[in-house]
Amino acid sequence: MQRWRGLEDIPQDWGRSVVTIGSYDGVHRGHQLIIGRAVERARELGVPSVVVTFDPHPSEVVRPGSHPPLLAPHHRRAELMAELGVDAVLILPFTAEFSKLAPADFIVKVLVDKLHAQLVIEGPNFRFGHKAAGNVQLLTEFGETYDYAVEVIDLYVSGEAGGGEPFSSTLTRRLVAEGDVAGAAEILGRPHRVEGIVVRGAQRGRELGFPTANVETLPHTAIPADGVYAGWLNVDGEAMPAAISVGTNPQFDATERTVEAYAIDRVGLDLYGLHVAVDFLAYVRGMLKFESIDDLLVAMAADVKRCSELISAYERG
């Protein structure tokens, strides 16, 4: 899959293509439906499929300080899109100048002049251009002039976790923030993932017999609510069952919020400085302060046992 950053990266001889545009944070099941349809139609038409997305998130430029928590960094989104069969991803730097581009100018500069769109696939609520003035109706009207078609794909409606709302990144972020990682996974089609570099922490886990990887998460990451979770610690392609702690560690009156993962039954791991990923499968309990260290150790042993049970049950299907 080709990856371009900016319009200037698009090959000069690029021909016609099927295009879909959006932030696509998380590449959730609704996104997968749209992107999958773009890939399918591109293959039918014998042209490549292109996903256009933005960096940073448009809201950070339009309303500084309002950057939403991210469900997936750009490299992860690209991986997920490649798995769906996308041929190229175009990341457009979203600047103040770019935000002022009128919808008609966006269509001409991006879709027509550079990507030579033959077909554009979007969800019904797609908006674009200055002050989000463009919509699928306008996109369709311009298609008659610039020789491209538009296909609108309805989004899935989520199940019990979302209360019947359409699948969306906003809903997924809310569920993650509430600690409902199972509900988030229902929308994402996979467990929510947090990535970062393993750094040295207070090393209390090692002293207590449960050495953890202290993950310095990427900026703007959507981190689940404080608590203990079952999941996996992913290192160099290996997914290790893990008990995960999110919070400030109230037992020791700490103040810094951390994400720490204990790789269950793994001994002698040296992960410092490595980029790892933590997948959240299920919420186990809230973050508590115990009467004594002994009580904490009993709780930690119970947490690990419960996490092992949840992971085993999930892996058995």
N, C-alpha and C positions, 0 to 999 in steps of 0.2 A: 504494500500500500504506500502511495506517495503522500508525503506530508509537506505542506507549503505554509510558510508564515508570511502573509502579505501578498498582495496581487502581483507583485514583481516576481514572485517565485513560480508563478504558473508558467509552464513551458509556452514559448511563442507559437509553437505549432499545435497547441491544444485544440482539438476538434469539438464537436457537439457532445453534450453530456446531460445526464439526469442529475438535478441538484435538489438538495434540501438544506434549509437554513434554520439555525436556532442555537441557543446556548447549550442545549443537550447535556446539562449537568446531571451526572448520574447514569445517563443512557438507560433510563428505566424502561419498563415494559411498554409504556406508551411511545416512548422514543424509538424503541426497537421495532414497533409496528410501522412507524413512518419510515425509518431508515431501511428496514427490511423491504418495504414496498419500493423504495427508490432503487435498491439493488436489483430487485426482481424486474422492474420495468426497464432498467438500464440493460440488463441481459437480453430482454425481449427485443429491445431496439438496437442492440449491438453497439452500444456506446458505454463509456465509463460512468460510474456513479461518484458524486462528489458531495461531501458534507461540509457546509460552511458554518463556522462557529467563531466565537469572539474571545479576546483576552485583552484586558481584564473583563470581568462581568460588566455589562453595560451600566448597571445600576451604580457601580462605583464611580463611574465617570459623570453620569447624569446627576447623581446625588452622592457626593463624596462622603465616605464613612458608612455607607449603607450596603457594603459588599455582603451578600448573603453567605452563610456557611456553605462550603463546597462539598458536594457528595463525591466528587472524583476530580483529581487533577487532570490537566490536558493529556498527559501521556497515557493515563489510564483510560480516558475516554477514547483515545485513538486505538488503544489495544482492543477495547470492546467493539468499536466500529469495524476494525479489521476482521474480528471474529464473525461479524455480520456480513462480511464480503464487500465492504466499501473499497473503492479503488483509490480515492484520494480524499484527504482532509485539508481544508483551507482554514487556517486560523487568521482572522483579520484583527490586527491591533486596533482596539476600540479606544480612540482618542477623542478629545473634546471636539476637534475639527470633524472627525468622522461622524460623531453624534449629530452634527448639524446637516448631514447629507439628506437632501429631500428624497422621499421614496422613489420618485421618478429617476433621480440621479443614481440612486443605489441600484436600481434595476439595470440601467444602461451600463454603468461602470463595472459592476460585478457580474451580473447574470448574462448580459448580452455581449459586451466587449471582451471580457476575459474568459468566462466559462462557456460561452456559446450554448446556453441552455436550450435543450430541446423539450424538456419537461421539468417542471418544478413540483415537488411533492411537499405538502405542508399539512399541519393540523389546522382545525377550524379557527383557532384563536391566534394564529400567527400575526404578529405586528412587526413593522420595520420602518426605518427612516426616521427623520427628525420628529421628535415628540411622539414616536410610534404612530405616526399618521397613516402609514401604509397598512393594508390588510389584504386578505386573500381576494376580495372583490377587485381591488385596485390592481393587484398582481395579475389577475385574470384579464382585466381590461387591457393592460399593457402587452399581455401576451399576444393579443390579436394584432398589435402593431409590430411587435418584434419577433414573431414567428416562434413562440414557444407555448406549450400547453400547461395547464395547472390542474393538479389532482389533489383533492382535499381528503384527508384520512381522519375519521373520527377516533378520538382517544378511547382507550379502555376505561371502564368504570371499575374502581377498586372494590375489594370485598369488605369484610367486616371491619378490618383495621382502619379503613379510610371512611367508613360510614357512607359508602356509596358515592363518594366524590370521584371525579375523573382522576386517573393517575397523573401525578404532577410532581415536579421537583420540590415545590413548596410544601406539599403534603408530606413528602418523604422526609424533608428537613424537620418538620414538626414532630413526626414520629421518632426520628433519631434523637431529637432534643428531649423528648419525653422518656427515652429509654426503651421505647417499643421497637427494638431492632428486628423482631419477628415480623411486625407489621411493615416495617421499612423494606425488609427482604421480599415480602409479598409483592410490593410495587416494583422493586428493582429487578426481581427475578434472580436474585443472588444475595448473599449476606452483604451488609454495608461494610466498607473497607476504609481503614485509616492507615496512612503511610507516613514514614519518616525515618530519621536516623536514630540508631540506638546510642544513647548517651549515658554517662555515669550519673547515677542518682545518689541517694543517701546509702544505698546498698543494705538497707534493713532487711529486704527480702532474703538476701543471701545469708545474713546472720540468723534469720528465722528458719532457714531450711527450704525456702521457696524463692530461689533466685529469679528475678524478673528482668525482662528487657524493657528499659525505660525509653519509650519512643518519643522523640522530639518531633511532633507532628508538623506537617506543612502548613503555611499560613492560610487562614480562613477555612481550615478543615471543619466539617460538621462532625462534632464529637458527641457521642451519646451521653445521656444524663449520668451523674455520679452513681456508681454501683459496681457490682461484680457481674461479669458476663462469661458465658461459655463461647468458645470460638476457636480460631486458628491463628497461629503465628507463622507467617509465610517468609521463608528465608531461602533465597537462591532457588526458587521453584518448588521447595518442599513445604507442605502445609502440616504443621505440627499442632495437635490438639493442645488447647491452651485455656487457662483460667485468666481472665482479664480484669484488671482493676482500673476504674476511672474515678478520679477525685483528688482531694487534697490530703488524703491520709490523716483523718482526724485522730487516729490512735496516737499519733506523735505530734499533734498540733501543728502540722505543716500547713502552709498557705498556698503553695503552688499546685495548680491542677495538673495532674499527669495521667498518661495512659501507660500502663505497665502490663506486660503479658508474661505469665509463667508457663513455659513449655512443659506440659505434664509428662513426668517420668523421663525427662531428658536430662542427662548429667554432663557437666563439663563444657557447656556451650559458651563460646566466646564471640559475642555478637557486637561488641563495641565498634562503632564507626560504620556498621553495615546499614544499608537501606532495607527496611523490612516493611511488611504489610500485616495488619491485624484485621481479621474478619470477625464480625460480631454475629453470632448465631442466636443466642437467647439470653434474656435477663435472668439473673439468679437471685439477687437480693440488693437492697440499698446499702449505702455506705454507712457503717456504724462505728461507734467508739465503745470498746469493751471495757469491763471492769479491770481486767488484768491482761498481761501478755499471754498467760496460759489460756485464757478464754479466747483471745485472738487466734492462737494457734489451733485450738479446737475448731473454731469457725472456719479457718483457712483450710484445714484438712477436709471439713465437710463440703466446702466450696469446690475443692478440687474433685472430690468424689462425685458431686452433683454435675459438675461440668463434664466429667468423663462420661457419665450416663447420658447426658443430653447429646453430646457429640456422637457417641456410639449409636444411639437411637436414630439420629439424623443420617449417619453414614449407612446404616442398615436399610434406610428408606422407609 
